[in-house]
Amino acid sequence: MRIRDCNWMQVEEYLRRDDRVVLPIGSTEQHGFLSLETDNILAERVSAEGAEPLGVLVLPVLAYGLTPSFAAYPGSPTLRLETFLAVLRDLLDSLYGQGFRRFLVVNGHGGNLPGAALVREWMASHHDAQAIFHSWWSSDRVQEAARDVDPLPSHANWFENFPWTRLEGVELPSERKPGLDQAAYQVAGPAQVRDLLGDGVFQGTYQLPDDQVARIWEVGVQEVRELLENGWR
């Protein structure tokens, strides 16, 4: 149940019967030939599809995260680390003040991983609340399902290429991109990252048949649903 489809009175009624809420977080950043909002689209959609059968409330995605390495790619704004953590803390605090007690933060962006430590810290000071930080794409189950399809699930390649992240009229290369030089990437500044990546895709195949990636997506949706049902102590 997306909060965009509710008014405040309906949310107040929801809180009389349920204290769970899903907060998707992502990043607006380059994804090669795919939408700049790929991380946002995937985090919000996997949250909504996972929560829908349970009637759990899903907030709009936090659309900006930590992506300083992509600063040389236009359309990739980043927050400072302290800003990102402060925003995440403020959201948890304000939602807690309104009566929510079980929080599932569904992360769609690797740069946002510092948020996991913030969520643990926040929960330690709110003893009657529970909070889970879940990076949907990197779980063991999703990664296993992905590698059953292709050995190189990666940034902006087939692994993030779904009908809902593609752009109309944009053609993708048919060849397989060579593997990323991870050592060089780890020490590169933004300009060097752009030189290293070129089109922004890390490595591997640009697109696979939809029926193959759909199987991976279903694993991700099911895992979100299971966390909402059974992830609480």
C-alpha positions as protocol buffer text, in pm:
chain_id: "A"
residue {
  index: 1
  type: MET
  ca { x: 0 y: 0 z: 0 }
}
residue {
  index: 2
  type: ARG
  ca { x: 177 y: 313 z: -123 }
}
residue {
  index: 3
  type: ILE
  ca { x: 136 y: 620 z: 94 }
}
residue {
  index: 4
  type: ARG
  ca { x: 73 y: 824 z: -223 }
}
residue {
  index: 5
  type: ASP
  ca { x: -262 y: 645 z: -243 }
}
residue {
  index: 6
  type: CYS
  ca { x: -361 y: 745 z: 112 }
}
residue {
  index: 7
  type: ASN
  ca { x: -462 y: 1057 z: 296 }
}
residue {
  index: 8
  type: TRP
  ca { x: -354 y: 1131 z: 653 }
}
residue {
  index: 9
  type: MET
  ca { x: -680 y: 1001 z: 800 }
}
residue {
  index: 10
  type: GLN
  ca { x: -631 y: 665 z: 632 }
}
residue {
  index: 11
  type: VAL
  ca { x: -277 y: 644 z: 769 }
}
residue {
  index: 12
  type: GLU
  ca { x: -407 y: 723 z: 1116 }
}
residue {
  index: 13
  type: GLU
  ca { x: -655 y: 438 z: 1079 }
}
residue {
  index: 14
  type: TYR
  ca { x: -376 y: 210 z: 952 }
}
residue {
  index: 15
  type: LEU
  ca { x: -172 y: 281 z: 1266 }
}
residue {
  index: 16
  type: ARG
  ca { x: -456 y: 151 z: 1482 }
}
residue {
  index: 17
  type: ARG
  ca { x: -397 y: -197 z: 1340 }
}
residue {
  index: 18
  type: ASP
  ca { x: -36 y: -204 z: 1219 }
}
residue {
  index: 19
  type: ASP
  ca { x: 292 y: -34 z: 1311 }
}
residue {
  index: 20
  type: ARG
  ca { x: 501 y: -150 z: 1013 }
}
residue {
  index: 21
  type: VAL
  ca { x: 630 y: 83 z: 745 }
}
residue {
  index: 22
  type: VAL
  ca { x: 868 y: 42 z: 451 }
}
residue {
  index: 23
  type: LEU
  ca { x: 1115 y: 317 z: 362 }
}
residue {
  index: 24
  type: PRO
  ca { x: 1284 y: 262 z: 23 }
}
residue {
  index: 25
  type: ILE
  ca { x: 1612 y: 449 z: -27 }
}
residue {
  index: 26
  type: GLY
  ca { x: 1803 y: 488 z: -350 }
}
residue {
  index: 27
  type: SER
  ca { x: 2017 y: 730 z: -549 }
}
residue {
  index: 28
  type: THR
  ca { x: 1980 y: 942 z: -859 }
}
residue {
  index: 29
  type: GLU
  ca { x: 2292 y: 856 z: -1055 }
}
residue {
  index: 30
  type: GLN
  ca { x: 2428 y: 735 z: -1386 }
}
residue {
  index: 31
  type: HIS
  ca { x: 2332 y: 384 z: -1490 }
}
residue {
  index: 32
  type: GLY
  ca { x: 2482 y: 374 z: -1835 }
}
residue {
  index: 33
  type: PHE
  ca { x: 2200 y: 348 z: -2090 }
}
residue {
  index: 34
  type: LEU
  ca { x: 1934 y: 295 z: -1821 }
}
residue {
  index: 35
  type: SER
  ca { x: 1737 y: 555 z: -1628 }
}
residue {
  index: 36
  type: LEU
  ca { x: 1924 y: 781 z: -1389 }
}
residue {
  index: 37
  type: GLU
  ca { x: 1658 y: 678 z: -1138 }
}
residue {
  index: 38
  type: THR
  ca { x: 1726 y: 305 z: -1169 }
}
residue {
  index: 39
  type: ASP
  ca { x: 1814 y: 259 z: -800 }
}
residue {
  index: 40
  type: ASN
  ca { x: 1506 y: 457 z: -695 }
}
residue {
  index: 41
  type: ILE
  ca { x: 1274 y: 271 z: -930 }
}
residue {
  index: 42
  type: LEU
  ca { x: 1396 y: -70 z: -816 }
}
residue {
  index: 43
  type: ALA
  ca { x: 1397 y: 7 z: -442 }
}
residue {
  index: 44
  type: GLU
  ca { x: 1045 y: 149 z: -447 }
}
residue {
  index: 45
  type: ARG
  ca { x: 902 y: -117 z: -677 }
}
residue {
  index: 46
  type: VAL
  ca { x: 1046 y: -416 z: -490 }
}
residue {
  index: 47
  type: SER
  ca { x: 913 y: -261 z: -169 }
}
residue {
  index: 48
  type: ALA
  ca { x: 565 y: -204 z: -309 }
}
residue {
  index: 49
  type: GLU
  ca { x: 535 y: -548 z: -469 }
}
residue {
  index: 50
  type: GLY
  ca { x: 662 y: -717 z: -155 }
}
residue {
  index: 51
  type: ALA
  ca { x: 431 y: -523 z: 77 }
}
residue {
  index: 52
  type: GLU
  ca { x: 114 y: -517 z: -133 }
}
residue {
  index: 53
  type: PRO
  ca { x: -35 y: -857 z: -38 }
}
residue {
  index: 54
  type: LEU
  ca { x: 26 y: -778 z: 329 }
}
residue {
  index: 55
  type: GLY
  ca { x: -127 y: -431 z: 320 }
}
residue {
  index: 56
  type: VAL
  ca { x: 188 y: -277 z: 469 }
}
residue {
  index: 57
  type: LEU
  ca { x: 244 y: 94 z: 413 }
}
residue {
  index: 58
  type: VAL
  ca { x: 525 y: 193 z: 172 }
}
residue {
  index: 59
  type: LEU
  ca { x: 672 y: 544 z: 174 }
}
residue {
  index: 60
  type: PRO
  ca { x: 806 y: 724 z: -134 }
}
residue {
  index: 61
  type: VAL
  ca { x: 1169 y: 645 z: -209 }
}
residue {
  index: 62
  type: LEU
  ca { x: 1442 y: 868 z: -68 }
}
residue {
  index: 63
  type: ALA
  ca { x: 1576 y: 957 z: -411 }
}
residue {
  index: 64
  type: TYR
  ca { x: 1921 y: 1094 z: -320 }
}
residue {
  index: 65
  type: GLY
  ca { x: 2205 y: 903 z: -163 }
}
residue {
  index: 66
  type: LEU
  ca { x: 2583 y: 874 z: -156 }
}
residue {
  index: 67
  type: THR
  ca { x: 2736 y: 872 z: -503 }
}
residue {
  index: 68
  type: PRO
  ca { x: 3046 y: 1096 z: -503 }
}
residue {
  index: 69
  type: SER
  ca { x: 3235 y: 870 z: -744 }
}
residue {
  index: 70
  type: PHE
  ca { x: 2991 y: 953 z: -1025 }
}
residue {
  index: 71
  type: ALA
  ca { x: 3021 y: 1331 z: -992 }
}
residue {
  index: 72
  type: ALA
  ca { x: 3166 y: 1359 z: -1345 }
}
residue {
  index: 73
  type: TYR
  ca { x: 2844 y: 1216 z: -1492 }
}
residue {
  index: 74
  type: PRO
  ca { x: 2575 y: 1486 z: -1532 }
}
residue {
  index: 75
  type: GLY
  ca { x: 2254 y: 1409 z: -1345 }
}
residue {
  index: 76
  type: SER
  ca { x: 2425 y: 1228 z: -1056 }
}
residue {
  index: 77
  type: PRO
  ca { x: 2389 y: 1451 z: -748 }
}
residue {
  index: 78
  type: THR
  ca { x: 2521 y: 1325 z: -418 }
}
residue {
  index: 79
  type: LEU
  ca { x: 2458 y: 1399 z: -54 }
}
residue {
  index: 80
  type: ARG
  ca { x: 2738 y: 1435 z: 198 }
}
residue {
  index: 81
  type: LEU
  ca { x: 2771 y: 1138 z: 431 }
}
residue {
  index: 82
  type: GLU
  ca { x: 2666 y: 1342 z: 732 }
}
residue {
  index: 83
  type: THR
  ca { x: 2366 y: 1479 z: 541 }
}
residue {
  index: 84
  type: PHE
  ca { x: 2249 y: 1136 z: 429 }
}
residue {
  index: 85
  type: LEU
  ca { x: 2277 y: 990 z: 778 }
}
residue {
  index: 86
  type: ALA
  ca { x: 2102 y: 1293 z: 929 }
}
residue {
  index: 87
  type: VAL
  ca { x: 1814 y: 1265 z: 681 }
}
residue {
  index: 88
  type: LEU
  ca { x: 1775 y: 894 z: 751 }
}
residue {
  index: 89
  type: ARG
  ca { x: 1780 y: 956 z: 1126 }
}
residue {
  index: 90
  type: ASP
  ca { x: 1527 y: 1239 z: 1095 }
}
residue {
  index: 91
  type: LEU
  ca { x: 1290 y: 1020 z: 895 }
}
residue {
  index: 92
  type: LEU
  ca { x: 1308 y: 738 z: 1150 }
}
residue {
  index: 93
  type: ASP
  ca { x: 1262 y: 982 z: 1439 }
}
residue {
  index: 94
  type: SER
  ca { x: 962 y: 1154 z: 1287 }
}
residue {
  index: 95
  type: LEU
  ca { x: 793 y: 829 z: 1186 }
}
residue {
  index: 96
  type: TYR
  ca { x: 854 y: 691 z: 1534 }
}
residue {
  index: 97
  type: GLY
  ca { x: 692 y: 1002 z: 1679 }
}
residue {
  index: 98
  type: GLN
  ca { x: 379 y: 930 z: 1473 }
}
residue {
  index: 99
  type: GLY
  ca { x: 347 y: 576 z: 1609 }
}
residue {
  index: 100
  type: PHE
  ca { x: 538 y: 350 z: 1373 }
}
residue {
  index: 101
  type: ARG
  ca { x: 749 y: 88 z: 1551 }
}
residue {
  index: 102
  type: ARG
  ca { x: 868 y: -159 z: 1286 }
}
residue {
  index: 103
  type: PHE
  ca { x: 1075 y: -17 z: 1004 }
}
residue {
  index: 104
  type: LEU
  ca { x: 1203 y: -194 z: 694 }
}
residue {
  index: 105
  type: VAL
  ca { x: 1454 y: 21 z: 510 }
}
residue {
  index: 106
  type: VAL
  ca { x: 1488 y: -124 z: 159 }
}
residue {
  index: 107
  type: ASN
  ca { x: 1810 y: -2 z: 3 }
}
residue {
  index: 108
  type: GLY
  ca { x: 1869 y: 7 z: -372 }
}
residue {
  index: 109
  type: HIS
  ca { x: 2218 y: 161 z: -385 }
}
residue {
  index: 110
  type: GLY
  ca { x: 2556 y: 26 z: -278 }
}
residue {
  index: 111
  type: GLY
  ca { x: 2685 y: 367 z: -174 }
}
residue {
  index: 112
  type: ASN
  ca { x: 2414 y: 389 z: 93 }
}
residue {
  index: 113
  type: LEU
  ca { x: 2556 y: 105 z: 303 }
}
residue {
  index: 114
  type: PRO
  ca { x: 2665 y: 340 z: 585 }
}
residue {
  index: 115
  type: GLY
  ca { x: 2293 y: 368 z: 652 }
}
residue {
  index: 116
  type: ALA
  ca { x: 2296 y: 14 z: 790 }
}
residue {
  index: 117
  type: ALA
  ca { x: 2514 y: 122 z: 1084 }
}
residue {
  index: 118
  type: LEU
  ca { x: 2291 y: 425 z: 1144 }
}
residue {
  index: 119
  type: VAL
  ca { x: 1982 y: 204 z: 1156 }
}
residue {
  index: 120
  type: ARG
  ca { x: 2147 y: -28 z: 1411 }
}
residue {
  index: 121
  type: GLU
  ca { x: 2254 y: 270 z: 1621 }
}
residue {
  index: 122
  type: TRP
  ca { x: 1907 y: 422 z: 1604 }
}
residue {
  index: 123
  type: MET
  ca { x: 1739 y: 99 z: 1709 }
}
residue {
  index: 124
  type: ALA
  ca { x: 1972 y: 66 z: 2009 }
}
residue {
  index: 125
  type: SER
  ca { x: 1835 y: 392 z: 2146 }
}
residue {
  index: 126
  type: HIS
  ca { x: 1469 y: 309 z: 2071 }
}
residue {
  index: 127
  type: HIS
  ca { x: 1409 y: -4 z: 2273 }
}
residue {
  index: 128
  type: ASP
  ca { x: 1045 y: -48 z: 2176 }
}
residue {
  index: 129
  type: ALA
  ca { x: 1120 y: -23 z: 1802 }
}
residue {
  index: 130
  type: GLN
  ca { x: 1269 y: -260 z: 1545 }
}
residue {
  index: 131
  type: ALA
  ca { x: 1445 y: -159 z: 1226 }
}
residue {
  index: 132
  type: ILE
  ca { x: 1587 y: -370 z: 943 }
}
residue {
  index: 133
  type: PHE
  ca { x: 1824 y: -240 z: 675 }
}
residue {
  index: 134
  type: HIS
  ca { x: 1790 y: -458 z: 366 }
}
residue {
  index: 135
  type: SER
  ca { x: 1991 y: -410 z: 46 }
}
residue {
  index: 136
  type: TRP
  ca { x: 1757 y: -604 z: -177 }
}
residue {
  index: 137
  type: TRP
  ca { x: 1998 y: -674 z: -466 }
}
residue {
  index: 138
  type: SER
  ca { x: 2291 y: -799 z: -258 }
}
residue {
  index: 139
  type: SER
  ca { x: 2129 y: -1067 z: -45 }
}
residue {
  index: 140
  type: ASP
  ca { x: 2265 y: -1419 z: -76 }
}
residue {
  index: 141
  type: ARG
  ca { x: 1941 y: -1540 z: -231 }
}
residue {
  index: 142
  type: VAL
  ca { x: 1921 y: -1271 z: -498 }
}
residue {
  index: 143
  type: GLN
  ca { x: 2289 y: -1302 z: -582 }
}
residue {
  index: 144
  type: GLU
  ca { x: 2261 y: -1679 z: -610 }
}
residue {
  index: 145
  type: ALA
  ca { x: 1961 y: -1647 z: -840 }
}
residue {
  index: 146
  type: ALA
  ca { x: 2146 y: -1391 z: -1050 }
}
residue {
  index: 147
  type: ARG
  ca { x: 2461 y: -1598 z: -1088 }
}
residue {
  index: 148
  type: ASP
  ca { x: 2252 y: -1892 z: -1200 }
}
residue {
  index: 149
  type: VAL
  ca { x: 2167 y: -1672 z: -1499 }
}
residue {
  index: 150
  type: ASP
  ca { x: 2500 y: -1499 z: -1565 }
}
residue {
  index: 151
  type: PRO
  ca { x: 2826 y: -1487 z: -1366 }
}
residue {
  index: 152
  type: LEU
  ca { x: 2857 y: -1106 z: -1376 }
}
residue {
  index: 153
  type: PRO
  ca { x: 2561 y: -924 z: -1220 }
}
residue {
  index: 154
  type: SER
  ca { x: 2689 y: -568 z: -1192 }
}
residue {
  index: 155
  type: HIS
  ca { x: 2615 y: -197 z: -1193 }
}
residue {
  index: 156
  type: ALA
  ca { x: 2400 y: -84 z: -1488 }
}
residue {
  index: 157
  type: ASN
  ca { x: 2435 y: -409 z: -1681 }
}
residue {
  index: 158
  type: TRP
  ca { x: 2168 y: -676 z: -1736 }
}
residue {
  index: 159
  type: PHE
  ca { x: 2125 y: -712 z: -1359 }
}
residue {
  index: 160
  type: GLU
  ca { x: 1951 y: -374 z: -1336 }
}
residue {
  index: 161
  type: ASN
  ca { x: 1796 y: -387 z: -1682 }
}
residue {
  index: 162
  type: PHE
  ca { x: 1422 y: -439 z: -1642 }
}
residue {
  index: 163
  type: PRO
  ca { x: 1134 y: -309 z: -1853 }
}
residue {
  index: 164
  type: TRP
  ca { x: 1077 y: -43 z: -1586 }
}
residue {
  index: 165
  type: THR
  ca { x: 1438 y: 88 z: -1588 }
}
residue {
  index: 166
  type: ARG
  ca { x: 1485 y: 106 z: -1966 }
}
residue {
  index: 167
  type: LEU
  ca { x: 1439 y: 424 z: -2166 }
}
residue {
  index: 168
  type: GLU
  ca { x: 1229 y: 431 z: -2480 }
}
residue {
  index: 169
  type: GLY
  ca { x: 1429 y: 467 z: -2799 }
}
residue {
  index: 170
  type: VAL
  ca { x: 1767 y: 396 z: -2637 }
}
residue {
  index: 171
  type: GLU
  ca { x: 1959 y: 113 z: -2799 }
}
residue {
  index: 172
  type: LEU
  ca { x: 2205 y: -90 z: -2592 }
}
residue {
  index: 173
  type: PRO
  ca { x: 2534 y: -238 z: -2717 }
}
residue {
  index: 174
  type: SER
  ca { x: 2512 y: -603 z: -2810 }
}
residue {
  index: 175
  type: GLU
  ca { x: 2866 y: -696 z: -2711 }
}
residue {
  index: 176
  type: ARG
  ca { x: 2982 y: -798 z: -2365 }
}
residue {
  index: 177
  type: LYS
  ca { x: 3181 y: -530 z: -2184 }
}
residue {
  index: 178
  type: PRO
  ca { x: 3523 y: -639 z: -2048 }
}
residue {
  index: 179
  type: GLY
  ca { x: 3564 y: -687 z: -1675 }
}
residue {
  index: 180
  type: LEU
  ca { x: 3615 y: -383 z: -1453 }
}
residue {
  index: 181
  type: ASP
  ca { x: 3961 y: -311 z: -1314 }
}
residue {
  index: 182
  type: GLN
  ca { x: 3850 y: -314 z: -950 }
}
residue {
  index: 183
  type: ALA
  ca { x: 4187 y: -203 z: -812 }
}
residue {
  index: 184
  type: ALA
  ca { x: 4191 y: 104 z: -1037 }
}
residue {
  index: 185
  type: TYR
  ca { x: 3826 y: 182 z: -958 }
}
residue {
  index: 186
  type: GLN
  ca { x: 3885 y: 175 z: -582 }
}
residue {
  index: 187
  type: VAL
  ca { x: 4143 y: 456 z: -595 }
}
residue {
  index: 188
  type: ALA
  ca { x: 3992 y: 664 z: -878 }
}
residue {
  index: 189
  type: GLY
  ca { x: 3846 y: 1010 z: -835 }
}
residue {
  index: 190
  type: PRO
  ca { x: 3533 y: 1115 z: -1026 }
}
residue {
  index: 191
  type: ALA
  ca { x: 3713 y: 1213 z: -1348 }
}
residue {
  index: 192
  type: GLN
  ca { x: 3917 y: 894 z: -1342 }
}
residue {
  index: 193
  type: VAL
  ca { x: 3604 y: 689 z: -1278 }
}
residue {
  index: 194
  type: ARG
  ca { x: 3447 y: 832 z: -1591 }
}
residue {
  index: 195
  type: ASP
  ca { x: 3762 y: 760 z: -1791 }
}
residue {
  index: 196
  type: LEU
  ca { x: 3767 y: 406 z: -1654 }
}
residue {
  index: 197
  type: LEU
  ca { x: 3398 y: 326 z: -1708 }
}
residue {
  index: 198
  type: GLY
  ca { x: 3320 y: 524 z: -2020 }
}
residue {
  index: 199
  type: ASP
  ca { x: 2947 y: 462 z: -2071 }
}
residue {
  index: 200
  type: GLY
  ca { x: 2905 y: 395 z: -1698 }
}
residue {
  index: 201
  type: VAL
  ca { x: 2836 y: 22 z: -1713 }
}
residue {
  index: 202
  type: PHE
  ca { x: 3081 y: -171 z: -1497 }
}
residue {
  index: 203
  type: GLN
  ca { x: 3111 y: -494 z: -1697 }
}
residue {
  index: 204
  type: GLY
  ca { x: 2933 y: -785 z: -1860 }
}
residue {
  index: 205
  type: THR
  ca { x: 2624 y: -818 z: -2078 }
}
residue {
  index: 206
  type: TYR
  ca { x: 2401 y: -514 z: -2120 }
}
residue {
  index: 207
  type: GLN
  ca { x: 2069 y: -697 z: -2148 }
}
residue {
  index: 208
  type: LEU
  ca { x: 1928 y: -1047 z: -2107 }
}
residue {
  index: 209
  type: PRO
  ca { x: 1582 y: -1186 z: -2192 }
}
residue {
  index: 210
  type: ASP
  ca { x: 1310 y: -1056 z: -1964 }
}
residue {
  index: 211
  type: ASP
  ca { x: 1203 y: -1402 z: -1849 }
}
residue {
  index: 212
  type: GLN
  ca { x: 1550 y: -1463 z: -1705 }
}
residue {
  index: 213
  type: VAL
  ca { x: 1572 y: -1139 z: -1506 }
}
residue {
  index: 214
  type: ALA
  ca { x: 1207 y: -1179 z: -1397 }
}
residue {
  index: 215
  type: ARG
  ca { x: 1305 y: -1489 z: -1198 }
}
residue {
  index: 216
  type: ILE
  ca { x: 1564 y: -1286 z: -1008 }
}
residue {
  index: 217
  type: TRP
  ca { x: 1315 y: -1007 z: -945 }
}
residue {
  index: 218
  type: GLU
  ca { x: 1067 y: -1249 z: -793 }
}
residue {
  index: 219
  type: VAL
  ca { x: 1330 y: -1367 z: -546 }
}
residue {
  index: 220
  type: GLY
  ca { x: 1387 y: -1006 z: -441 }
}
residue {
  index: 221
  type: VAL
  ca { x: 1014 y: -939 z: -399 }
}
residue {
  index: 222
  type: GLN
  ca { x: 962 y: -1257 z: -200 }
}
residue {
  index: 223
  type: GLU
  ca { x: 1249 y: -1173 z: 34 }
}
residue {
  index: 224
  type: VAL
  ca { x: 1103 y: -831 z: 112 }
}
residue {
  index: 225
  type: ARG
  ca { x: 768 y: -994 z: 183 }
}
residue {
  index: 226
  type: GLU
  ca { x: 923 y: -1252 z: 413 }
}
residue {
  index: 227
  type: LEU
  ca { x: 1106 y: -983 z: 610 }
}
residue {
  index: 228
  type: LEU
  ca { x: 781 y: -793 z: 660 }
}
residue {
  index: 229
  type: GLU
  ca { x: 609 y: -1109 z: 778 }
}
residue {
  index: 230
  type: ASN
  ca { x: 879 y: -1284 z: 979 }
}
residue {
  index: 231
  type: GLY
  ca { x: 1177 y: -1052 z: 1023 }
}
residue {
  index: 232
  type: TRP
  ca { x: 1070 y: -914 z: 1361 }
}
residue {
  index: 233
  type: ARG
  ca { x: 1177 y: -1044 z: 1699 }
}
